[in-house]
Amino acid sequence: MGNNRTDLYQTFSDPLSQAVAERDNNAVELVRSALKDDRAMLAFQPVIRTDAPDQPAFYEGLIRIMDKSGRIIPARDFIDHVELDVLGREIDCTALRLGLEALKKVPTLRLSVNMSARSIGYPRWKKILNRGLREDPTLGDRLILEITERSAMVMPDIVQAFMADLQKKGIAFALDDFGAGYTAFRYLRDFFFDILKIDGSFIQGVHAKPDNIVLTEALVSLARHFDMLTVAEKVESEADAECLTRIGVDCMQGYFFGVPTVRPLWMPDDDLSLKTA
């Protein structure tokens, strides 16, 4: 009986395991191929000021890759498959390089790009940043590096020293997806993040969720105590935007204000150099 049960389990589990492995391998190969063929780009989404919704505080540059058919693939479809791999470091290098190129081309732009804490010691990432700042030291004042809460907690001491060094060069730091993980609040005191981005799981439909209103108010209060700017992520309705304004968030980001686009208004129609390296 036990052997039959084992055989039955294997019959159902093995195809599933194979399907998951194939999906992961396909994602890795897609990223590897896109980076090799320079099919990477940034999609820009505005982060608007709550007190002046027509004035973006900055833009977030979200990494995208293009498959061989020309379809643009968002990071959520591949980043988890490569984050622990060297390809994850190369994705961060590409995002940083494209972000610095955008800042050079648009002097009025302030831009955030994402990175994993695992890229802090990656030599090529540091080389790209140092070269960009050497060519134009003013870029640091317009660059924001976003590190996810999950990533930052992996190596808090290293992240703290890394931030302290680059903040001297004018670079700001955002703690991304705050509330999605299990942060020890004491780290907020030690990190000195400039911006706290409240995870969208608290924000979507917040106007109709009293518990999420209380939690968001608490996070805003916490950020103010540590002198951090607050950004509410995934704002997708007018009702949520009005609620968040009453709560007192500093900035909002989401489809209600603008979808990520590889063709922002400030990019010339004939300028393709911001799309690929």
Secondary structure, 3 states (H helix, E strand, C coil): CHHHHHHHHHHHHHHHHHHHHHHHHHHHHHHHHHHHCCCEEEEEEEEEECCEEEEEEEEEEEEEEECCCCCEEEHHHCHHHHCCCHHHHHHHHHHHHHHHHHHHHCCCCCEEEEECHHHCCCHHHHHHHHHHHHHCHHHHHHEEEEEEHHHHCCCHHHHHHHHHHHHCCCCEEEEEEECCCCCCCHHHHHHCCCEEEECHHHHCCHHHCHHHHHHHHHHHHHHHHCCCEEEECCCCCHHHHHHHHHHCCCEECCCCCCCCECCCCCCCCCCCCCCCC
